[in-house]
Amino acid sequence: MTIKNTASNHVETFISKSRGAEYGFFKSAKQALENFEHKNNLDLYRMAAYTNGKKFGKFKADATGKRFNAPLKRILEKALPNVSLVFKEGKCAIKIDGPLDPELLANAIAALDMLAASKTTIKDKAFDDAFPKPETVALDWDAITWAERQMKSQPKQLEAMIAALQAHRSGLKVAA
């Protein structure tokens, strides 16, 4: 059962009315996942393009949709962990690594249904509980990489940076 041409296409409503998009996001994400489950990827493509600020079909690129990019990624990570969306030459494609887990997809659809029914927004704790933020790993600082980046970005200021760093180490005040 696909919800391609229904009277209430939540994805099109979400994309075309960015003013009330906060409350339409979960309905449209639910519809996109339901359609994906039934082998209709069009709504997922539309949402991905909109949240990435890209043009898709009759919908123009709109920067206001970018605020939904991270929440959509969180939903897709939980519902479809082995699926990635790829944008190439103005087209969206789906790359699937391995089999889909129908239970994960059904759980995500049910969670989205509850969030939509309770008029939750992406900033509410209920959304964080249903679709937790991924843990960030602290990267080690690399002095050589930093130095190379500084040499490329400001080559004329290199001597002044070295002098300032040496002065800072010794506790002296040096004019740049």
HELIX and SHEET records of a PDB file:
HELIX    1   1 HIS A   10  SER A   16  1                                   7    
HELIX    2   2 SER A   18  GLY A   20  5                                   3    
HELIX    3   3 ALA A   21  GLU A   37  1                                  17    
HELIX    4   4 LEU A   42  THR A   51  1                                  10    
HELIX    5   5 ALA A   63  PHE A   68  5                                   6    
HELIX    6   6 ASN A   69  ALA A   79  1                                  11    
HELIX    7   7 PRO A  102  ALA A  117  1                                  16    
HELIX    8   8 LYS A  125  ALA A  130  1                                   6    
HELIX    9   9 ALA A  143  SER A  153  1                                  11    
HELIX   10  10 PRO A  155  GLN A  157  5                                   3    
HELIX   11  11 LEU A  158  SER A  170  1                                  13    
SHEET    1   A 2 VAL A  83  LYS A  88  0                                        
SHEET    2   A 2 LYS A  91  ILE A  96 -1                                        
END                                                                             
